[in-house]
Amino acid sequence: MRWALVKVCLAVTTMVVVAFAVPLGLVIKEMARDRAFSNAEREAAALAPALSITTDRGKLERVVASAGSDSGMAVHIPAVDGTAAVDIGRQRAADRDIGTVRRLGRASTTEVPGGSTLLQPVALSSGAIAVVEVFVPDSDVGKGVGTAWGVLAAVGVALVLGSVAVADRLGVRMVQPAQRLVEGAHDLGEGKLGARVPEDGPNELRLAAVAFNSMADQVVQLLANERELAADLSHRLRTPLTVLRLNAASLGEGPAADQTRAAVEQLEREVDTIIRTARDAKPQTAAAGPGAGCDAAEVVRERMAFWSALAEDEGRKWRVAGVERPVRIPVARADLAAALDALLGNVFRHTAEGTAFAVDVHNGEDAVIVLVSDAGPGIPDPEAAMARGRGSGSDGSTGLGLDIVRRLAESTGGDVRIGSSVLGGTEVRLWIQLAGREPVRRGHRGAVRRRRRPAVH
């Protein structure tokens, strides 16, 4: 917008300057020509009194010399009553032109090499017509024209530059509020709920800023209401969780009882986390900084230790690979644990008892891939399953599990893919982009270092 306004003002001012400067320059040139010939007419008129008194050559030469124009003035007196014709000075005009002026009795100009001549008729006492010739060089005709044109050009350039400067200032006055509005919308889209726009500038942009600030206030209020609602709903789970914990405490000893009590404790922790997160008025929108994240290998080992007890109860074979060394990722420990629980929970929920599964961690230079595969019947329509993972659950599935995994992957610039595993069932690939690296080609596995998988437990 700013440069468009500058270009428009530049074009308009240039056209105006050209429309006025060119005709004015031509007028100045014509005025200089008229001034030069007016001076020539005055010089010619100065000889008229002398010619009316005498035609003596010596006297006329002295008159011409006293006028200081002996090199540019000539006098042509015709022969009268037996006297010879007299020509004083250098003749530049043709005899035909001189004869025409003498016959017509009025002044005339004619072009000659190096300039022009003014032919002025003068009546003598004898009744004959003498012709005074005054030479006007081209330098006199154009005297001062170049300077005048230079002044006009300088004024025109100054006007153009001034209009550009004014247009630029006006453009800044209009563009800056629009830029602030764009920046505010971008910040709000990134989750910076405190983003507001100064309500200044042109009337239209000021109204837009007022509308944006009002919308931002409503968004903050709606999010606050949603957080309170989520916290209240989560808090209602405390009562049945307390009953469940008491019942689990009375189960006695044994693997099943320990597993049940551990699950209840984890559920209580998750509910507490939901309540704290919902009550937090400052959403986490900044990227993870240095030192943030977790060790994916450690989290995988921890969660597999939890799920392995249930796998032994159901007679499932399982294996883990790629967790021998630390694998740092820009993901919070709780988020990765929730995603792994969601994927492993789907394995136990949607495959029969005794179905084997595996968890592999591949550490690449630019990404970390977590593969959860099973030997079940597979997923006939992976695209539909991913659609359910976007919140449109059906067929008894809420879709929240895959949605948790998808949001975790996309928060790092990665993605989630569903395919066929080497075990014959489903393979869910969680691609986590490492912080500070360029996004990799999704679906390309060649950039990831493979590890030899250990034997099945």
BELNOR-V665280 format. One line per field, one symbol per residue. ss: DSSP state (~ for helix, > for strand, _ for the rest). A space follows every 50 residues. Layout:
ss->???
This chain:
ss->_~~~~~~~~~~~~~~~~~~~~~~~~~~~~~~~~~~~~~~~~~~~~~_~~~ ~~~___~~~~~~~~~~______>>>>>________>>>______~~~~~~ ~~~~___>>>>>__>>>>>>>>>_____>>>>>>>>>~~~~___~~~~~~ ~~~~~~~~~~~~~~~~~~~~~~~~~~~~~~~~~~~~~~~___________ __~~~~~~~~~~~~~~~~~~~~~~~~~~~~~~~~~~~~~~~~~~~~~~~_ ____~~~~~~~~~~~~~~~~~~~~~~~~~______________>>~~~~~ ~~~~~~~~~~~~~____>>>>______>>___~~~~~~~~~~~~~~~~~~ ______>>>>>>>___>>>>>>>>_______~~~~~~~___________~ ~~~~~~~~~~~___>>>>>>_____>>>>>>>>_________________ _______
